[in-house]
Amino acid sequence: MHFLYEIFPVFLFFIAFKFYNIYFATVVGIVATFIQVFLHRILFSRWDKKQLITLAVFVFFGSMTLYFHNPIFIKWKPTIVFWIFALIILGSHLVAKKTLIQHLMENMVTEKEQVPPIVWQRLNMAWGAFFIVLGAVNLYVAYYFNDDTWVNFKFYGITALLFLFSLLQAVYLMRYISKGQIKP
């Protein structure tokens, strides 16, 4: 259910593009992201930083797209968001006691099982590198393919790549966790 909530704005952007155009889809995406951010605030009584970053970038690049009537700005949005995430993830590696990935994922591991710090560092570096590469791939598709191909890549390709990379990370992490040691 959380996955559907997370891709809600992307899904509406995709549908709006398929039925109308990239400019209408941009407006729909901005509105959907606003709804997502405020819905999270209402349901959980706190702001989600990741969603706030996405909203800020979406509003800025979406506004540029609409003002200049040029879709390249909205095509940059995923790249900027991915690179901000990479910067935060890699920065956590340098400034925090625990890496961001460890902070986000260690609650899945019971206290009986300790994942070595080097494993968390590798996962953190892998996620940072993944987001850098994903941003670059998005730009490649944005510049060398038409709008329809880019929107399909944004919806299907990026979603599949994120799922596959998450699965690979889980498999890597499972090597260090005994069976039955993951919290439900």
Protein Blocks (a to p, Z undefined) as FASTA:
>chain_A
ZZmmmmmmmmmmmmmmmmmcmklmmmmmmmmmmmmmmmmmmmnopacfklmmmmmmmmmm
mmmmmmnopaklmmmmmmmmmmmmmmmmmmmmmmmmbdfklmmmmmmpcfklccdfklmm
mmmmmmmmmmmmmmmmmmmmmmmpcfklmmmmmmmmmmmmmmmmmmmmmmmmmmmpcehi
acZZ
